[in-house]
Amino acid sequence: MGGALGLAVTYAFRRVAELTAWADGVPARVTSARTEVFHDSFLAGACFATAGLVLTLILMPMSKSPASEAASV
C-alpha cells in the first residue's frame, strides 16, 4: 500500500506546474487546480491498489498446502 501511495503522489504532483500555469493566479482556479491534483492522486492510488489486489488474487496458490490440511484434522 505504501508503494501505491508513493506512486500516486508522484504521478499527481507531476501535473502541479501545468495546473498552476492554467490557474494564472485566479483564486477559484487555484482552488480547482489543487483539488484536481488531490483527485488525481487518489484515483492513481486506487488504481495501483486495485492492480495489487488483482495480482495478489491471481498469483496466490489455489490449492491447500499439506500443512494446512493436517492442522484442520
N, C-alpha and C positions, 0 to 999 in steps of 0.2 A: 504494500500500500504506500509506503514511503517513496518508493521509486516512481509510482504513478503520480503522486502529488508533485514530486520534483520536476518530472517531465511536463506536467500540466502547467506549472507555474512558468517554467522556461518557455514553453510554447506561447502562453498568453502574453508574457511580457515582451516578446519579440514584436508585438504589434503596438506597443506603447508609443513609439516615435510616430508611427503612421497616424494613430488616433489623436495624438497631441497636435500634430500638424493640421488635421481635419478640424479640431476644436477651435483653433485660431483665437484662443483667449475668451471665447464666448462662454459665460458660466454654465448655461444649460448644456452646451455641447461638451464642456469639460466633464460635467457630471455624467452625461451619457457615455462618453469615452471611457471613464473609469468603470462604469457599470459593465460596459462591453468587455473590458479586459477580465473582470472577475467572472463574468458569464462564460467567456471562452475558456478560462482556466478550469472552472467547474465542469464544463462539458468535456474538455480534454481529459481531465482526471477520471470522470465517469467512464469514458471510452476505454482508457487504459486499464482501469479496474475491471471492467466487464471483459475485456480481452484476456486479462489474467485469470479471471474466473472460468471462462470458456476453456482456456488452455489447461487449467488445472483439472477440470472435469474430463477433458479428452485424454489427458496423459495419465490420469490415475488408473491404477490397475483395477480391472473389473472383477477379478476373482478374489476369493478369500485366501489369505495365507494359511499355511498349516498351523501356525502358532495360534491364530485367532480361532480356528476350528477346535483345537484342543482345549482352549480356555473356555469355550462355550459348553463343553461336555460335562 
